[in-house]
Amino acid sequence: MNAISLFSSSGIGDLGLKAKNIRTVIACELLADRMRLFSHNHPEATTFNGDIWKLKNHIVEYYKTTYNEPPFVILATPPCQGMSSNGMGTMLRNFRNGIRPKFDERNRLIIPAVDVIKELRPQWVIFENVPNMINTLIQDGDDSLINIIDYIHRELGDSYEGNPTVVDVADYGVPQHRKRLITILRRTSNPSKQVVHIPHPTHGKDSSIFVEPWVTLRSAISNLPPLSAEKGKNICKTLPLHRVPLLDDKKLFWVHNTPEGQTALNNQCINPKCRYQGNRIHGAKHDVDGINKANTDTPLYCEKCGELLPRPYTIDKTTGEKRFMKAFTSAYKRMSWDEPASTLTQNFQYACSDNKLHPSQDRVLSIYEALILQTISKYDYSFVIDGKCVPEGLIRDTIGESVPPLLIERIVEYIINYKP
Ligand SMILES: C[S@@+](CC[C@H](N)C(=O)[O-])C[C@H]1O[C@@H](n2cnc3c(N)ncnc32)[C@H](O)[C@@H]1O
């Protein structure tokens, strides 16, 4: 059974196809370094490196001249940055101020993907993206806008059935909370409007006769050698890629005083004579425009003894004064041992980014741990090409943007066994 992987990146999601004997015969990816890593790990595939808008016709022509049957599945995982909810605040504000929002061109990449699907008519299609995809508008023609999901239904609805649904990959055995919008389409001559194709969860918060409990950080990574973001303690000599970036003394102090599951922004007094635990904690609320803003009055000094709290601060360049750091409540936050990890992004090496701290050690997660938490380590995959490991930045991008292959494997099981 053949697959085509559009927006393949370095081919992580494709590992889940391969595990079920589905061969990715064609992959398309914009960035050359990711495509090279893809080819290294999926040497059987023909790769189309470049912009899908320019390559879509070549992909269709190549497939039609090489294979007689339509592909079994097309996996289409377009970039999500343009759909992230981070940009929605600005878009909303501009819209309210009468400024026409600037639409992200990347969101229109669904159009060439749909063109390939219409031409090659795979039996199944798997779209994966962030949940915000469901609210995304794209430009259709010169001046009209259409919701991206409506676009998919309008273009493919005559011969495909299936609706989007948000899943948390933790519900499929991935040791990570990662909410994604999955739209699985099945080719049929009689499409139902309501059907949602999605495998039953295999895991849940609590176990039952139907599901096992979520795979937690404790069961996934607690057996690994400890590390700390201090010089001399940040690299494991025995496990490749089990290493973390250094933190300066100030950040180590904040992180060291942060309890499991909490943010350093709420750290309490550590003056041995005071130890007041009731200092106001950091928060956020919606302003008059409906935009979520972090509080600006969170104390940096103990409200009882006046000592500096181990909370993140910046230094005012003119006065030299310490100021409570402007940050959201998820910055400098530790994960919890008895939960799956928080969502891994390309920023997983930054302590200040959302929920990125190790549950108990003074550091972020190592690349080695990230490979486990994204389930890549369950599969045969190598970052070493011609005896040389590819740059760390490429590995982090590849992990942070990928689809956990275990989720794809579960989806493939569903579609292979599907009986109409
Ligand atoms: C979310 S990632 C895909 C992840 C992949 N499925 C995996 O599991 O590893 C999206 C990919 O689309 C690629 N991309 C962005 N614009 C593109 C374009 N115009 N043509 C082809 N690929 C593009 C990005 O470089 C990125 O690697």
The ligand as an SDF file (V2000), in Angstrom:
LIG
                    3D

 27 29  0  0  0  0  0  0  0  0999 V2000
    4.1160   20.4060   10.5970 C   0  0  0  0  0  0  0  0  0  0  0  0
    5.5130   20.1360    9.6250 S   0  0  0  0  0  0  0  0  0  0  0  0
    5.2580   18.4820    9.0850 C   0  0  0  0  0  0  0  0  0  0  0  0
    5.6780   17.4330   10.0610 C   0  0  0  0  0  0  0  0  0  0  0  0
    5.7900   16.0470    9.5070 C   0  0  0  0  0  0  0  0  0  0  0  0
    4.5490   15.4980    9.0460 N   0  0  0  0  0  0  0  0  0  0  0  0
    6.4000   15.0910   10.5190 C   0  0  0  0  0  0  0  0  0  0  0  0
    5.6850   14.3070   11.1440 O   0  0  0  0  0  0  0  0  0  0  0  0
    7.6220   15.1680   10.7430 O   0  0  0  0  0  0  0  0  0  0  0  0
    5.1460   21.0820    8.1800 C   0  0  0  0  0  0  0  0  0  0  0  0
    6.2390   21.0810    7.1170 C   0  0  0  0  0  0  0  0  0  0  0  0
    5.7480   21.7850    5.9530 O   0  0  0  0  0  0  0  0  0  0  0  0
    6.8680   22.3600    5.3190 C   0  0  0  0  0  0  0  0  0  0  0  0
    6.4150   23.4080    4.3600 N   0  0  0  0  0  0  0  0  0  0  0  0
    6.1240   24.6970    4.6390 C   0  0  0  0  0  0  0  0  0  0  0  0
    5.7840   25.3570    3.5180 N   0  0  0  0  0  0  0  0  0  0  0  0
    5.8580   24.4560    2.4980 C   0  0  0  0  0  0  0  0  0  0  0  0
    5.6460   24.5550    1.0830 C   0  0  0  0  0  0  0  0  0  0  0  0
    5.2900   25.7130    0.5130 N   0  0  0  0  0  0  0  0  0  0  0  0
    5.8300   23.4580    0.3360 N   0  0  0  0  0  0  0  0  0  0  0  0
    6.2070   22.2680    0.9060 C   0  0  0  0  0  0  0  0  0  0  0  0
    6.4380   22.1330    2.2450 N   0  0  0  0  0  0  0  0  0  0  0  0
    6.2580   23.2090    3.0370 C   0  0  0  0  0  0  0  0  0  0  0  0
    7.6600   22.9220    6.5010 C   0  0  0  0  0  0  0  0  0  0  0  0
    9.0030   23.1680    6.1340 O   0  0  0  0  0  0  0  0  0  0  0  0
    7.5040   21.8070    7.5360 C   0  0  0  0  0  0  0  0  0  0  0  0
    8.5990   20.9350    7.5270 O   0  0  0  0  0  0  0  0  0  0  0  0
  1  2  1  0
  2  3  1  0
  2 10  1  0
  3  4  1  0
  4  5  1  0
  5  6  1  0
  5  7  1  0
  7  8  2  0
  7  9  1  0
 10 11  1  0
 11 12  1  0
 11 26  1  0
 12 13  1  0
 13 14  1  0
 13 24  1  0
 14 15  1  0
 14 23  1  0
 15 16  2  0
 16 17  1  0
 17 18  1  0
 17 23  2  0
 18 19  1  0
 18 20  2  0
 20 21  1  0
 21 22  2  0
 22 23  1  0
 24 25  1  0
 24 26  1  0
 26 27  1  0
M  CHG  2   2   1   9  -1
M  END
$$$$
